[in-house]
Amino acid sequence: MELNLSRPLAVFDLETTGLSIAKDRIVEISILRVMPDGSQKLFTQLINPTIPIPAEVTEIHGISDADVKDKPSFQQIANELNQFFNNCDLSGYNAIKFDIPLLVEEFLRVDVNFEVKSRKVVDVQNIFHKMEQRTLKAAYKFYCNQELENAHSAEADTTATFKILKAQLDKYENTEFTDRDGNVSIPVKNDMQALNDFSYHTRNVDLVGQIIFNKNDVEVFNFGKHKGKSVEELFTSEPSYYDWMMKSDFPLSTKKVLTAIKLRKFNQGSLNFG
């Protein structure tokens, strides 16, 4: 179905140095400007963020410091971008939560006024999540084609969950899945270990995923300013961070893991000293 537009729609996406609206920068922007008559114009540009791109981020989007070292900064193309967005409504995937706030932040840094209030915003991710709800009731309808009676009753929810699991095994038998690294597998199998492995987005060290294993099996932080950094190395270089976490509102199970890592590091140091 063609879009019914009263003015141009700018569909855009950003690749960035990270996920912090306040601290991170754009390294690539692509904008598809769709006109009311259906004609389209595409603009894509690598951008020098003027700050290093973390290695773990480069692994995700494939853009390195070397790729952008000779590219223009955001300041150098800000006016051109503003013109391309001129009089456009906006659309993106996760645009409301991330792309638009970060784009506005970049414009503000270079004193270019980029107004959002006057524009309509269409977030494709939010439409997806609202229409394909991820509730137990919606999953029961999708997989079992039945209405869940007495939803939020523990017994009804438990029974429904079991039926959904069995239906998933039937639906996804021999179905290929491609992960974000391009690896193809058939993960949904009638095997508890396989289902366990596929159930996690990350390889958690603690229960809630504040600490995870990276691809080198090193325990790293999965939140905040030290995300991606080795827990052991940080506790060595910044011992006060352990104290801060132990005094903060983290789960006791997470604190238990942190203490075990700290003690292991201490014991290793003692053995090396000896």
C-alpha positions in Angstrom: 0.0 0.0 0.0 1.4 3.4 -0.9 1.5 6.0 1.8 -1.0 8.8 1.9 1.3 11.8 2.5 0.4 15.5 2.8 4.1 16.4 3.1 7.4 14.6 2.7 8.3 11.8 5.0 11.9 11.3 6.1 12.6 7.7 7.0 16.0 7.5 8.6 18.4 5.4 10.6 21.5 6.1 12.6 24.7 4.1 13.3 26.4 5.5 16.4 29.3 5.1 18.8 27.0 3.7 21.4 23.6 4.0 23.1 24.0 7.1 25.2 22.0 10.0 23.9 24.1 12.5 25.9 27.6 11.1 25.2 27.5 9.1 21.9 27.8 10.4 18.3 26.5 9.5 14.9 28.9 7.6 12.6 26.5 7.1 9.7 23.1 8.4 8.7 20.8 7.3 6.0 17.6 9.2 5.1 15.0 8.2 2.5 12.9 11.3 1.7 9.5 10.2 0.3 7.5 12.8 -1.5 3.6 12.9 -1.6 3.8 12.0 -5.3 5.7 8.8 -4.4 9.1 9.9 -5.7 12.0 9.2 -3.4 15.5 10.6 -2.7 18.1 8.7 -0.7 20.9 10.3 1.3 23.6 8.3 3.1 26.7 9.6 4.7 29.5 8.3 6.9 30.3 10.9 9.6 33.5 11.4 11.7 32.2 11.4 15.3 35.3 13.1 16.6 35.5 10.5 19.4 36.7 6.9 19.2 34.3 4.1 18.1 34.5 1.3 20.7 35.7 -2.0 19.2 32.6 -3.8 20.5 30.4 -1.3 18.6 32.4 -1.7 15.4 31.7 -5.4 15.7 28.0 -4.7 15.5 27.7 -2.1 12.6 31.1 -2.7 10.9 32.2 0.9 11.0 35.7 1.6 12.4 37.7 4.7 13.2 39.6 4.2 9.9 36.4 4.2 7.9 35.4 7.7 9.2 38.7 9.4 9.8 38.5 11.4 6.5 34.7 11.9 6.6 33.0 15.2 7.5 32.0 15.9 11.1 28.4 16.4 11.9 29.0 20.1 12.3 30.3 20.2 8.7 27.1 18.7 7.2 24.5 19.9 9.8 23.0 22.5 7.5 22.8 20.1 4.6 21.1 17.5 6.8 18.7 20.1 8.1 17.7 21.1 4.6 17.2 17.5 3.6 14.9 17.1 6.6 13.1 20.4 5.9 9.3 20.2 6.1 9.4 16.4 6.6 7.5 14.2 9.0 9.8 11.6 10.5 9.9 7.8 10.6 12.3 5.2 11.9 12.6 2.0 13.9 12.9 2.8 17.6 13.1 6.4 16.4 11.1 7.9 19.3 13.3 6.4 22.0 16.7 6.6 20.3 17.3 8.0 16.8 15.3 11.2 17.1 16.7 12.2 20.5 20.3 11.5 19.5 19.8 13.4 16.2 18.4 16.4 18.0 21.3 16.2 20.4 23.8 16.4 17.6 22.0 19.4 16.1 22.0 21.2 19.5 25.7 20.7 19.9 26.4 22.7 16.7 23.6 25.3 17.4 21.3 24.2 14.6 17.6 24.4 15.4 16.0 21.1 14.5 12.3 21.3 15.5 10.4 18.1 16.2 7.2 19.3 17.7 5.8 20.5 14.4 6.4 17.1 12.8 4.5 13.9 12.8 6.6 10.9 14.0 5.9 7.3 12.9 7.9 4.7 14.9 7.7 1.3 13.1 9.0 -0.6 16.1 6.2 0.7 18.3 3.6 -0.2 15.8 5.1 -3.7 15.5 5.2 -4.2 19.3 1.7 -2.9 19.8 0.1 -4.9 17.0 2.1 -8.0 17.7 1.8 -7.9 21.5 4.3 -9.9 23.5 1.9 -10.7 26.3 1.2 -14.3 27.4 -2.4 -13.8 26.2 -1.2 -12.7 22.7 1.3 -15.6 22.5 -1.4 -18.1 23.5 -3.7 -16.8 20.7 -0.8 -16.8 18.2 0.6 -20.2 18.9 -2.4 -22.1 20.1 -5.2 -20.2 18.4 -7.2 -20.1 21.6 -8.3 -17.3 23.9 -6.7 -17.4 27.4 -9.4 -17.4 30.0 -8.6 -16.1 33.5 -5.4 -14.4 32.4 -3.1 -13.4 35.3 -4.4 -16.4 37.3 -1.2 -18.3 38.2 -2.7 -21.7 37.3 -4.1 -20.6 34.0 -0.9 -18.8 33.0 1.2 -21.8 33.9 -0.9 -24.2 31.8 -0.9 -21.8 28.9 2.8 -21.4 29.0 3.3 -25.1 28.8 1.0 -25.3 25.8 2.8 -22.5 24.1 6.1 -24.2 24.5 4.9 -27.4 22.9 3.3 -25.4 20.1 6.6 -23.5 19.5 8.4 -26.8 19.1 5.9 -27.8 16.5 5.9 -24.5 14.7 9.7 -23.9 14.6 10.8 -27.5 13.9 13.7 -27.4 11.4 13.3 -23.6 11.1 16.5 -21.7 10.5 17.5 -18.7 12.5 20.2 -16.1 11.6 21.7 -14.2 14.5 23.1 -10.7 14.4 26.6 -12.0 13.5 25.2 -13.9 10.5 25.4 -17.3 12.0 22.7 -19.7 10.8 21.3 -22.4 13.1 18.2 -24.4 13.9 17.9 -23.4 17.6 14.3 -24.5 18.5 14.7 -28.2 19.2 13.1 -30.6 21.6 16.1 -30.5 23.8 16.4 -28.6 27.1 20.0 -27.4 26.6 19.2 -26.1 23.1 16.1 -24.3 24.4 18.1 -22.9 27.3 20.8 -21.5 25.1 18.3 -19.8 22.8 16.3 -18.3 25.6 19.0 -15.9 26.6 19.9 -12.8 24.7 23.3 -12.8 26.5 25.4 -15.3 28.4 24.6 -14.0 31.9 27.0 -14.3 34.8 24.5 -13.0 37.3 20.8 -13.7 37.1 19.6 -10.3 35.7 22.4 -9.9 33.1 24.2 -6.9 34.7 27.4 -9.0 34.3 27.8 -11.1 31.1 30.4 -13.2 29.4 31.9 -11.6 26.2 32.8 -13.7 23.2 36.2 -14.4 24.9 34.5 -15.8 28.0 35.6 -12.8 30.0 33.1 -11.4 32.6 32.2 -7.8 31.6 29.8 -5.2 32.7 26.5 -5.0 30.7 25.4 -1.5 31.8 26.4 2.0 32.4 29.6 3.9 31.6 31.8 0.7 32.0 29.7 -1.4 29.7 31.9 -4.0 27.9 34.8 -3.6 30.3 36.3 -6.5 32.2 35.0 -6.7 35.8 38.3 -7.9 37.1 40.3 -5.2 35.4 38.0 -2.5 36.6 38.1 -3.7 40.2 41.9 -3.4 39.9 42.0 0.0 38.3 39.0 1.5 40.1 38.5 -0.4 43.4 35.9 2.1 44.5 33.5 0.9 41.8 33.0 -2.4 43.7 32.2 -0.5 46.9 29.7 1.7 45.0 27.9 -1.3 43.5 27.8 -3.1 46.9 26.2 0.0 48.5 23.8 0.6 45.6 20.4 -0.9 44.7 21.6 -4.0 42.8 20.1 -7.5 43.5 21.8 -9.5 46.2 22.5 -12.2 43.6 24.4 -9.7 41.5 26.4 -8.6 44.6 27.2 -12.2 45.4 28.7 -12.7 41.9 30.7 -9.5 42.2 32.1 -10.6 45.5 33.1 -14.0 44.0 34.9 -12.3 41.2 36.7 -9.9 43.5 37.8 -12.7 45.8 39.0 -14.8 42.9 41.0 -11.8 41.7 42.4 -11.3 45.2 43.3 -15.0 45.6 45.0 -15.1 42.2 47.0 -12.0 43.1 48.1 -13.7 46.4 49.2 -16.8 44.6 51.2 -14.8 42.1 52.7 -12.8 44.9 53.7 -16.0 46.7 
